[in-house]
Amino acid sequence: KAEPDWDGTLGEQEEVALNRIGFLFRGYKVGCWYWEIVEILRKFVFSSLMTFIFPGSKSQLLVGFLATASFFIMAGRVRPFRDVRVEQVHTVASLALAVTLLYAMVLQFLEQDQDLEHAITVLVGWVSFALNASVLICPVLIEWFHSPSSPHLLCRRWWRYFNS
């Protein structure tokens, strides 16, 4: 069964909605038109609400981590994005945020043991750095792998040609 598209075939109301506010929901599957509201809620939680929940405490980091995990799981179950590349970038960015918060929690909880703190800080710091850097690199790699001239696709075509 083909996924419906935002093409105006549902009538005049769809056309009006597409013209007025289509930029808000056109990137999502038709059945997930509401996902932009979920994204705004996620942004509200992290930009506003988190500043008032246990400010400066370990609990604040834990609540942030749990919220990140919750939104990550919801996005993974719903899969609202029309373009798989956008979904992949969203996944990497969510993982980077979760690891960054986990890193901050590790630093908070290991304040007493200096040797263990240093070892874990270095390890988790590098993992966190790598994930956050991948948020910048990920879109380029995804686009490259989905490109028709990507080396792995050219090799696959070559393989099929000689094995057919």
C-alpha positions as protocol buffer text, in pm:
chain_id: "A"
residue {
  index: 1
  type: LYS
  ca { x: 0 y: 0 z: 0 }
}
residue {
  index: 2
  type: ALA
  ca { x: 144 y: 335 z: -106 }
}
residue {
  index: 3
  type: GLU
  ca { x: 188 y: 608 z: 153 }
}
residue {
  index: 4
  type: PRO
  ca { x: -46 y: 904 z: 80 }
}
residue {
  index: 5
  type: ASP
  ca { x: 124 y: 1230 z: -9 }
}
residue {
  index: 6
  type: TRP
  ca { x: 66 y: 1598 z: 52 }
}
residue {
  index: 7
  type: ASP
  ca { x: -50 y: 1667 z: -302 }
}
residue {
  index: 8
  type: GLY
  ca { x: -384 y: 1845 z: -263 }
}
residue {
  index: 9
  type: THR
  ca { x: -594 y: 1550 z: -378 }
}
residue {
  index: 10
  type: LEU
  ca { x: -805 y: 1559 z: -62 }
}
residue {
  index: 11
  type: GLY
  ca { x: -972 y: 1877 z: -177 }
}
residue {
  index: 12
  type: GLU
  ca { x: -977 y: 2248 z: -124 }
}
residue {
  index: 13
  type: GLN
  ca { x: -914 y: 2234 z: 252 }
}
residue {
  index: 14
  type: GLU
  ca { x: -590 y: 2045 z: 197 }
}
residue {
  index: 15
  type: GLU
  ca { x: -483 y: 2298 z: -67 }
}
residue {
  index: 16
  type: VAL
  ca { x: -553 y: 2588 z: 172 }
}
residue {
  index: 17
  type: ALA
  ca { x: -363 y: 2416 z: 455 }
}
residue {
  index: 18
  type: LEU
  ca { x: -68 y: 2340 z: 226 }
}
residue {
  index: 19
  type: ASN
  ca { x: -51 y: 2699 z: 107 }
}
residue {
  index: 20
  type: ARG
  ca { x: -82 y: 2856 z: 451 }
}
residue {
  index: 21
  type: ILE
  ca { x: 109 y: 2629 z: 686 }
}
residue {
  index: 22
  type: GLY
  ca { x: 242 y: 2347 z: 471 }
}
residue {
  index: 23
  type: PHE
  ca { x: 599 y: 2434 z: 570 }
}
residue {
  index: 24
  type: LEU
  ca { x: 519 y: 2302 z: 919 }
}
residue {
  index: 25
  type: PHE
  ca { x: 403 y: 1954 z: 824 }
}
residue {
  index: 26
  type: ARG
  ca { x: 514 y: 1880 z: 467 }
}
residue {
  index: 27
  type: GLY
  ca { x: 829 y: 1703 z: 594 }
}
residue {
  index: 28
  type: TYR
  ca { x: 622 y: 1449 z: 785 }
}
residue {
  index: 29
  type: LYS
  ca { x: 416 y: 1156 z: 662 }
}
residue {
  index: 30
  type: VAL
  ca { x: 48 y: 1237 z: 609 }
}
residue {
  index: 31
  type: GLY
  ca { x: -54 y: 1025 z: 910 }
}
residue {
  index: 32
  type: CYS
  ca { x: 198 y: 1214 z: 1127 }
}
residue {
  index: 33
  type: TRP
  ca { x: 82 y: 1567 z: 1047 }
}
residue {
  index: 34
  type: TYR
  ca { x: 87 y: 1643 z: 1422 }
}
residue {
  index: 35
  type: TRP
  ca { x: 459 y: 1566 z: 1468 }
}
residue {
  index: 36
  type: GLU
  ca { x: 564 y: 1931 z: 1447 }
}
residue {
  index: 37
  type: ILE
  ca { x: 359 y: 1987 z: 1764 }
}
residue {
  index: 38
  type: VAL
  ca { x: 559 y: 1708 z: 1932 }
}
residue {
  index: 39
  type: GLU
  ca { x: 883 y: 1874 z: 1816 }
}
residue {
  index: 40
  type: ILE
  ca { x: 772 y: 2210 z: 1955 }
}
residue {
  index: 41
  type: LEU
  ca { x: 688 y: 2039 z: 2285 }
}
residue {
  index: 42
  type: ARG
  ca { x: 1035 y: 1877 z: 2288 }
}
residue {
  index: 43
  type: LYS
  ca { x: 1200 y: 2214 z: 2226 }
}
residue {
  index: 44
  type: PHE
  ca { x: 989 y: 2374 z: 2497 }
}
residue {
  index: 45
  type: VAL
  ca { x: 1089 y: 2106 z: 2747 }
}
residue {
  index: 46
  type: PHE
  ca { x: 1460 y: 2160 z: 2680 }
}
residue {
  index: 47
  type: SER
  ca { x: 1470 y: 2536 z: 2631 }
}
residue {
  index: 48
  type: SER
  ca { x: 1227 y: 2651 z: 2899 }
}
residue {
  index: 49
  type: LEU
  ca { x: 1092 y: 2385 z: 3129 }
}
residue {
  index: 50
  type: MET
  ca { x: 1430 y: 2227 z: 3212 }
}
residue {
  index: 51
  type: THR
  ca { x: 1560 y: 2555 z: 3355 }
}
residue {
  index: 52
  type: PHE
  ca { x: 1298 y: 2538 z: 3631 }
}
residue {
  index: 53
  type: ILE
  ca { x: 1321 y: 2167 z: 3717 }
}
residue {
  index: 54
  type: PHE
  ca { x: 1573 y: 2115 z: 3998 }
}
residue {
  index: 55
  type: PRO
  ca { x: 1811 y: 2386 z: 3867 }
}
residue {
  index: 56
  type: GLY
  ca { x: 2179 y: 2291 z: 3885 }
}
residue {
  index: 57
  type: SER
  ca { x: 2114 y: 1950 z: 4040 }
}
residue {
  index: 58
  type: LYS
  ca { x: 2180 y: 1590 z: 3942 }
}
residue {
  index: 59
  type: SER
  ca { x: 1805 y: 1540 z: 3915 }
}
residue {
  index: 60
  type: GLN
  ca { x: 1783 y: 1804 z: 3645 }
}
residue {
  index: 61
  type: LEU
  ca { x: 2027 y: 1607 z: 3431 }
}
residue {
  index: 62
  type: LEU
  ca { x: 1839 y: 1285 z: 3496 }
}
residue {
  index: 63
  type: VAL
  ca { x: 1505 y: 1442 z: 3399 }
}
residue {
  index: 64
  type: GLY
  ca { x: 1668 y: 1581 z: 3081 }
}
residue {
  index: 65
  type: PHE
  ca { x: 1813 y: 1241 z: 2995 }
}
residue {
  index: 66
  type: LEU
  ca { x: 1477 y: 1069 z: 3052 }
}
residue {
  index: 67
  type: ALA
  ca { x: 1298 y: 1330 z: 2840 }
}
residue {
  index: 68
  type: THR
  ca { x: 1553 y: 1284 z: 2562 }
}
residue {
  index: 69
  type: ALA
  ca { x: 1513 y: 907 z: 2578 }
}
residue {
  index: 70
  type: SER
  ca { x: 1133 y: 940 z: 2574 }
}
residue {
  index: 71
  type: PHE
  ca { x: 1126 y: 1164 z: 2265 }
}
residue {
  index: 72
  type: PHE
  ca { x: 1385 y: 939 z: 2096 }
}
residue {
  index: 73
  type: ILE
  ca { x: 1174 y: 628 z: 2158 }
}
residue {
  index: 74
  type: MET
  ca { x: 856 y: 803 z: 2040 }
}
residue {
  index: 75
  type: ALA
  ca { x: 1025 y: 913 z: 1716 }
}
residue {
  index: 76
  type: GLY
  ca { x: 1160 y: 563 z: 1663 }
}
residue {
  index: 77
  type: ARG
  ca { x: 819 y: 403 z: 1708 }
}
residue {
  index: 78
  type: VAL
  ca { x: 619 y: 658 z: 1506 }
}
residue {
  index: 79
  type: ARG
  ca { x: 881 y: 719 z: 1233 }
}
residue {
  index: 80
  type: PRO
  ca { x: 714 y: 1045 z: 1127 }
}
residue {
  index: 81
  type: PHE
  ca { x: 960 y: 1170 z: 866 }
}
residue {
  index: 82
  type: ARG
  ca { x: 889 y: 1130 z: 495 }
}
residue {
  index: 83
  type: ASP
  ca { x: 1258 y: 1131 z: 404 }
}
residue {
  index: 84
  type: VAL
  ca { x: 1468 y: 855 z: 558 }
}
residue {
  index: 85
  type: ARG
  ca { x: 1772 y: 1087 z: 551 }
}
residue {
  index: 86
  type: VAL
  ca { x: 1599 y: 1337 z: 779 }
}
residue {
  index: 87
  type: GLU
  ca { x: 1508 y: 1052 z: 1011 }
}
residue {
  index: 88
  type: GLN
  ca { x: 1871 y: 936 z: 1021 }
}
residue {
  index: 89
  type: VAL
  ca { x: 1999 y: 1284 z: 1106 }
}
residue {
  index: 90
  type: HIS
  ca { x: 1729 y: 1319 z: 1373 }
}
residue {
  index: 91
  type: THR
  ca { x: 1838 y: 987 z: 1524 }
}
residue {
  index: 92
  type: VAL
  ca { x: 2205 y: 1087 z: 1536 }
}
residue {
  index: 93
  type: ALA
  ca { x: 2122 y: 1426 z: 1688 }
}
residue {
  index: 94
  type: SER
  ca { x: 1901 y: 1265 z: 1953 }
}
residue {
  index: 95
  type: LEU
  ca { x: 2171 y: 1013 z: 2041 }
}
residue {
  index: 96
  type: ALA
  ca { x: 2428 y: 1293 z: 2065 }
}
residue {
  index: 97
  type: LEU
  ca { x: 2204 y: 1483 z: 2306 }
}
residue {
  index: 98
  type: ALA
  ca { x: 2145 y: 1171 z: 2516 }
}
residue {
  index: 99
  type: VAL
  ca { x: 2517 y: 1091 z: 2537 }
}
residue {
  index: 100
  type: THR
  ca { x: 2599 y: 1452 z: 2624 }
}
residue {
  index: 101
  type: LEU
  ca { x: 2349 y: 1445 z: 2910 }
}
residue {
  index: 102
  type: LEU
  ca { x: 2479 y: 1106 z: 3019 }
}
residue {
  index: 103
  type: TYR
  ca { x: 2830 y: 1251 z: 3018 }
}
residue {
  index: 104
  type: ALA
  ca { x: 2717 y: 1540 z: 3238 }
}
residue {
  index: 105
  type: MET
  ca { x: 2549 y: 1294 z: 3477 }
}
residue {
  index: 106
  type: VAL
  ca { x: 2865 y: 1085 z: 3500 }
}
residue {
  index: 107
  type: LEU
  ca { x: 3064 y: 1396 z: 3586 }
}
residue {
  index: 108
  type: GLN
  ca { x: 2810 y: 1490 z: 3854 }
}
residue {
  index: 109
  type: PHE
  ca { x: 2790 y: 1146 z: 4013 }
}
residue {
  index: 110
  type: LEU
  ca { x: 3164 y: 1075 z: 4015 }
}
residue {
  index: 111
  type: GLU
  ca { x: 3276 y: 1393 z: 4191 }
}
residue {
  index: 112
  type: GLN
  ca { x: 3427 y: 1201 z: 4484 }
}
residue {
  index: 113
  type: ASP
  ca { x: 3650 y: 940 z: 4313 }
}
residue {
  index: 114
  type: GLN
  ca { x: 3918 y: 1134 z: 4123 }
}
residue {
  index: 115
  type: ASP
  ca { x: 4091 y: 839 z: 3945 }
}
residue {
  index: 116
  type: LEU
  ca { x: 3768 y: 678 z: 3829 }
}
residue {
  index: 117
  type: GLU
  ca { x: 3629 y: 1018 z: 3737 }
}
residue {
  index: 118
  type: HIS
  ca { x: 3929 y: 1096 z: 3517 }
}
residue {
  index: 119
  type: ALA
  ca { x: 3918 y: 761 z: 3333 }
}
residue {
  index: 120
  type: ILE
  ca { x: 3544 y: 774 z: 3269 }
}
residue {
  index: 121
  type: THR
  ca { x: 3554 y: 1145 z: 3188 }
}
residue {
  index: 122
  type: VAL
  ca { x: 3811 y: 1088 z: 2914 }
}
residue {
  index: 123
  type: LEU
  ca { x: 3627 y: 789 z: 2768 }
}
residue {
  index: 124
  type: VAL
  ca { x: 3279 y: 937 z: 2776 }
}
residue {
  index: 125
  type: GLY
  ca { x: 3414 y: 1275 z: 2669 }
}
residue {
  index: 126
  type: TRP
  ca { x: 3557 y: 1129 z: 2351 }
}
residue {
  index: 127
  type: VAL
  ca { x: 3239 y: 934 z: 2278 }
}
residue {
  index: 128
  type: SER
  ca { x: 3033 y: 1247 z: 2338 }
}
residue {
  index: 129
  type: PHE
  ca { x: 3263 y: 1452 z: 2116 }
}
residue {
  index: 130
  type: ALA
  ca { x: 3245 y: 1193 z: 1839 }
}
residue {
  index: 131
  type: LEU
  ca { x: 2865 y: 1177 z: 1850 }
}
residue {
  index: 132
  type: ASN
  ca { x: 2828 y: 1554 z: 1854 }
}
residue {
  index: 133
  type: ALA
  ca { x: 3073 y: 1586 z: 1563 }
}
residue {
  index: 134
  type: SER
  ca { x: 2876 y: 1321 z: 1376 }
}
residue {
  index: 135
  type: VAL
  ca { x: 2571 y: 1550 z: 1387 }
}
residue {
  index: 136
  type: LEU
  ca { x: 2767 y: 1781 z: 1156 }
}
residue {
  index: 137
  type: ILE
  ca { x: 2912 y: 1505 z: 939 }
}
residue {
  index: 138
  type: CYS
  ca { x: 2604 y: 1279 z: 924 }
}
residue {
  index: 139
  type: PRO
  ca { x: 2400 y: 1480 z: 668 }
}
residue {
  index: 140
  type: VAL
  ca { x: 2694 y: 1486 z: 427 }
}
residue {
  index: 141
  type: LEU
  ca { x: 2755 y: 1112 z: 460 }
}
residue {
  index: 142
  type: ILE
  ca { x: 2386 y: 1027 z: 428 }
}
residue {
  index: 143
  type: GLU
  ca { x: 2352 y: 1238 z: 116 }
}
residue {
  index: 144
  type: TRP
  ca { x: 2666 y: 1082 z: -28 }
}
residue {
  index: 145
  type: PHE
  ca { x: 2543 y: 726 z: 37 }
}
residue {
  index: 146
  type: HIS
  ca { x: 2203 y: 802 z: -117 }
}
residue {
  index: 147
  type: SER
  ca { x: 2357 y: 966 z: -423 }
}
residue {
  index: 148
  type: PRO
  ca { x: 2323 y: 769 z: -749 }
}
residue {
  index: 149
  type: SER
  ca { x: 2698 y: 813 z: -809 }
}
residue {
  index: 150
  type: SER
  ca { x: 2799 y: 681 z: -466 }
}
residue {
  index: 151
  type: PRO
  ca { x: 3087 y: 430 z: -494 }
}
residue {
  index: 152
  type: HIS
  ca { x: 2901 y: 157 z: -305 }
}
residue {
  index: 153
  type: LEU
  ca { x: 2603 y: 185 z: -545 }
}
residue {
  index: 154
  type: LEU
  ca { x: 2832 y: 187 z: -848 }
}
residue {
  index: 155
  type: CYS
  ca { x: 3004 y: -129 z: -719 }
}
residue {
  index: 156
  type: ARG
  ca { x: 2666 y: -293 z: -660 }
}
residue {
  index: 157
  type: ARG
  ca { x: 2556 y: -210 z: -1019 }
}
residue {
  index: 158
  type: TRP
  ca { x: 2886 y: -340 z: -1153 }
}
residue {
  index: 159
  type: TRP
  ca { x: 2847 y: -661 z: -952 }
}
residue {
  index: 160
  type: ARG
  ca { x: 2492 y: -718 z: -1083 }
}
residue {
  index: 161
  type: TYR
  ca { x: 2602 y: -647 z: -1439 }
}
residue {
  index: 162
  type: PHE
  ca { x: 2878 y: -908 z: -1434 }
}
residue {
  index: 163
  type: ASN
  ca { x: 2678 y: -1166 z: -1241 }
}
residue {
  index: 164
  type: SER
  ca { x: 2363 y: -1155 z: -1453 }
}
